[in-house]
Amino acid sequence: YSTNHKLPDGRQIIVGGRRQFNYEFYPKSDATAKNAYSLPFLVQTTDPFEENNLYPFVFLNVDGTLFIFANNKAILLDYTKNAVVKTFPNIPGNDPRCYPSTGSGVLLPLRSKTPNFSFTEAEVLICGGAPRGAYTQAKRKHTFIGALTTCARIKITDPNPTWVVETMPGGKGRLMGDMLLLPNGNVLVINGAGSGSAGWEYGRDPVLAPLVYYPDKNPGSRFEILNASNTPRMYHSTAILVRDGRVLVAGSNPHVGYNFTHVIFPTELSVEAFSPPYLEAAFQNVRPRIVGPVSGTRVAYGQTVKVRVDVAGGSLVRSLVRVTVLAPPFNTHSFSMNQRMLVLEPSNVTNVDGPTTFEFEVTTPGSPVLAPPGFYLLFVVHQEIPSEGIWIQIL
């Protein structure tokens, strides 16, 4: 029940876990390094009966510190000094958002007009969960309390940060939902339950319709309800973005063992592909297709990269083109660990090799603090419509 996150030096930090009020590194820096480092914050955020601080939401901040959210509280941790350098206000309402209350969280895309991202702001969005006491009520009394209907957003780089609360549409809360960054920087909220808690047999009222959240719109107009599935995706479900822009959705095993009969929600072995609205055929003429670089290209920090695309309709609106690079996450229990997106602004956009082909330059992030080394999916987004992704490796 711990959370992993990749660090700028390529190691993993492992935070928390069942009765583990500490963090550790893999691999250790050397043979004499400690196995684990105490983190009193995790003691402060545990409940006697529900814990509510498992799978904490962990994000690498743009200054190299770690944003850690557990239960209803958040801190910035300087893991190099084992020091808490900032304590944030409690999330409004003070309800827990971590397992077994199980909301989800995402670091919104990092944007900058400068190649080195020196003025980048970082914002975190946390959605859904179950009210305090929901796990105990479900386990002991078989009473299933309605899930939280709110999302809360905070600018973690602000000197005096405050939470901004929004209500999800549809009049229904959501717990055990997955939050995924889409190639155009919007956020998909998918899977989950409308009442109860995470854990064996404790979820009820499946939420079948995904939501999309538009970070750049004004509060009150940021959500859209999308087409629903017919398949409940409850405890132990999962979702992940794939290269062609679809979302692979699988799982739902809310039982001890694989139960297919005489249960409310049978074990689900099917896999679905969800196609977000940007894949509609009506957008084919504005959809870019990456011609170069080839998938698998290695790039260095701060490197200028030429990107070439073909646009079937033959028209490229230069002011509406950007490149996104996404660190592929690892997902469990409604949290996509290590999920991270950077938005690169193009320059020197020119028409080359015929009327439908265009070339431009982007500069990769200048530091592993912004983009830890490894593989990323690169997309070109034109008028909010993404290309298929290619793999790049940042070294």
N, C-alpha and C positions, 0 to 999 in steps of 0.2 A: 504493500500500500504506500510505497514511496514514490517520489517524483524524480526523474532524471532530467538534466539539462546539459547541453554541450557548452563548453567554456572556450574562450579565445585561444587557449593553448592546445585545444583538441581533446582534452580530458573530459570526463563526465563528472558532474557533481550529483550526488544522490541525497535528497533531502527528505527527512522524516521517515514515516513508516509506522507500522503497528507497534506501539509502545517504544518507539525510537525517537527521542527528542534531540536529534543531532543530525549532522550531515557528514558525508565522507566523499572521497575522490576515487575515481577509477581511471587509469591506474594511480597508485600513490606516487607522489613526487620522488620519493626514494625509500629505501628499506627502513629508514629510521622514522619516517613520518607517522603521525598518529593514524589509527584506524578510523576514528570518528571524533568529531568536534562538537561539543555541547552547544545546543541552540535553545536557550530558555524560552524563546518565543513559542516554541512548540509545546512547552509545558503550559504556558499561559493560555493557549488556544484549545486545549483538550477539555472535553466534557467528561464528567464521571461515568456516564452510561452510554453516551453516543459518540464520543471522541470528536467527530466533526472537523478534524484537522488532517485527515488522511488524504493522500494525493493532493497536497497543496499546489496552488497555481504558482509556478515559478517562471520568471522571464528575465533574460539578460538585458539590463538597461544599457542605454547608449554611453554611459560613463564607466561601464564595467562592473557596476554593482548588480546585485540580484534583487528584483522585486519578488517578494514572497507573500502570498495571501493564504491565510488558513483560518477556517471558521468564519469570523466576521472582521478580522483584523489584517493589517498589511504593514510590512516593513521594507526598508532597503538594507541589504546585508552586504558589507564588504567582506567577502569570504577570504580575501588575502590576509586580513587582520583579525578575522573572527569578531567583527564589531558591527553592531547595528548603527547605521549612520542616519537613519530617518525612520520615524514612526508616523504612519498616515492616520487620518481620522477613520473610525470604524465605518463600515459600510452602512448606509442609512437603513433603519429598521432593525439592525443588529441581529438579523437572522443568519444562521450559518449557511455557507454555500459550498462547503467541501464534503467529501464522502464521510458519512452516508447520506448527508443532505443533498449532495451531488448536483450542484449547478455545473457550469463550465465557464472557462475564461479564455481570452485571446489577447495577445499583443497586437494592436492595430498596425497597419503597414507604416513603416518608417519612411519618411519622405524628406528630401532636401534638394534645394536648387544648386548646392555646391557639391563638387565631386567627393569631398572628404566628409560630408554629412555633419559638418561642424556645428550647425545650428539645428540639428534634428530634435524634434520633440517626440516623446514617447507616451502613448496612451494605452490603457488597459480597459477592456470591456468584460464585465462579468454578468452572466445571465442565468436566471432561474435558480432552482434549488428547492429545498423543503424547509418549512418553518421549524424552529427549535422544538424538539419533542416529537417530531413526526416519526422518527425511527422507533422510539419507545412505544408510541401509541400503536404503530403497525405491528410491532413484534409481540407486545404483551396483551393488547386489547383488540387487535384486528380492526382498529379504527384507522381510516386512511384519510389523512388531512390533505387538503388541496395544496398543490405546489405553488411556489412563489411566482408572481406574474411580472416581476420587475427585472430590469437590467440596470447596472450602474457603471458609469464610465468615469475614469479619473486620469488626469494628465500627471504622470509620475515624475516628470522633469520640472514641474511647476514649483517655485519656491514655497507657495502656500496652496497646496492642492486641495480640491474639494471634489466630492462625488456628484455627478449629475445623474439623476434617476429617470428612467423612462419605463413605460409599461408596454409589454408585448401585446400585440393585437389578438383578437379572437376571444377575449374574455376568459382565457384558460392559461394557467401557469404551466411550467414545464420543469421537470427534474430528469436527470440522466440524459439530457440532450447533449449532442456533440456540436461544437463550434469550429467551423473550418474557414480558413481564408481562401476565397476564390481567386482565380488569376487576375481579375480586374480590381482586387482589393476590397470587395464587399465580403460580408461575413454570412455564411450559411449556418443556420441553427436547425438541426435535424435529429430525429429519433427522440425517445423519451416517454415519460409518463406524466399524467396530469394530477396524480395524487399518490400519497404513500411515501415511500422512501426507497433508497437503494438497498440491496441485500436480497437474500433468498425469499421469494414469495411476497415481498413487501410493496411492490409497485402495482398501481391500478390506473385505469382510465388512460390508455395509450394515446399519445398525441401523434397523429398520423401526418399532419401537414407541416412541411418545413417552412421556415421563415428565412427571408434574406434581410440583412441589415445593411443600410447604406451609410457608411461613416461620414460622408461629406455632405449629406443633406442636413436640414435643420431639425432640431428635436421636435418630435410630434409627427414627422413625416419620414422617418428613417426605416420603417418596417414594411415589408410586403409579405402576404401569405401566398405560398406557392401550392402547386397541385399535390394532393395527398397520396400516400401509398395506401394499400390495403393490408399491409403486414405490420403488426405491432413490433416495435423494436424497443425492448425493455432493458432489464439488467443484462450486462455483458453483451450489448450490441456495440457496433463500431461503424465508423465512416471515415473515408480518406479520399482526397482528391487524386485523380490520376491524370496522366499526361495530356489526354485529349480534352480535358476540361470537365469530364463527367465526375460524379462522386460515387465511389463504390460503397455500398451499404450492406452490412451483413450482421449476423449474430442475433442474439436474444436467447439467453439461457438462464431464466430466473429460478432454476431449481437446483437442488443438490442431485446431481445425476442428470441423465438425458431423458426427460419425461415428455412423451408425445400424446398421452391420453389421460383423461380424468384430471386435468389441471386447467386452470383458467387461461393461462398463456403457455401453450406448448413450446418446447424447445424448437428453435427456428434454424434450419440448416440452409435455407435459401439465401441467395445473393442477388441484390438488385443494383442496377445502375441508374442513378438519378441524373437527368440532364437539366442543368439550370437554364434560365430563359435565354442566355446569350448563345445557346446552341441552336436556336430556332433557325429554320431555313431562310427566313426573311432577312437575316443579317449576313447572308453569304457574300454579298457584293462588297461589304465593308470589312469582312473578316480577313486579317493578314495571315499570310503563310510564310514562315521563316525559311529563307533560302540559304542563309549563312549567318553565323558560323554553323558548323555541323554539330550534331549532338555528341557530347563527350568532350568538347573543347575545354582545355585547361586555361585558366586566366589567373593573373596575379592581382594583388591588391593595388588599387589606384591605376589600373591599366585601362587605356582607351581601346574599346572594342568596336569594330565596325559590324553593324547588323544590317542585313539585307532582307527585305520582305517583298512578297508579291501580293497585290490586292486585286481580286478578280474584277471588281467594278472599275478599276483604273484610276480611282481618285483617292488621294490620301490627304486628309485634313491634318496639316502639320501640327497645329496647336492641340490636337486631340490624340496624339500618339505618346505612349510611354512604355517603358519596359519594367516588368516586375520580376523579381527573383525570389523564389520561395524555398525555404529550407524544409524538406519533407519531414513531417513529424512522426513520432511513434505514439500510437493511441491506445489507451485503456481506460475503462471506467469513466468515460465521458470527457477525458482531457487529452488533448493532442500535445504531448510534450515536445519541446524544442521547435514548435511551429513559429515561423518568423518570415516576414516579407519585407523586402526593400524595394522602393520605387526609384527607378533611374530615369532621369530626364534626358531625352535625345537632343542632339545638336547637329548642325550641318546636314539637314535633311535634303537629299537631292534625288532627282529622277534619273535612273540609270537603266541601260539594257532594255529599252522598250517602254511603252506607256504605262504598264502596270507594275513595274518594279522600282523600288525605292531603297535608298541606302542612307543610314545615319550613324552617328557615333554615340556611344554611352561610355561613361567611366565607372568602373567597378568601385565598390566601397573601399576606402583607403586603409581600413583597419580590421583585424579579426575581432575586435570588440563589437563592431557593427555586424560583421558577418563571420562567425567562426568558420574555420577551414572545413571544406567538405563539398558534397554534391548539392546542387541547387537546380530547381526547375526554372528555366527562363521563358517568359511569355512576352510577346508584343501585344499591346492592347491598343486598339484603334476605335475611337468612338464608343468606348466601354465594351467592345467585343474583342475577346482574346483569341490569339492564335493557339494552335497546339503548342505544347511546351517542348523545349529541348533541354537535355541535361548539360550543365556546365560544372566544372570543378574549380573552386576557388582555393588557391594554394598560397 
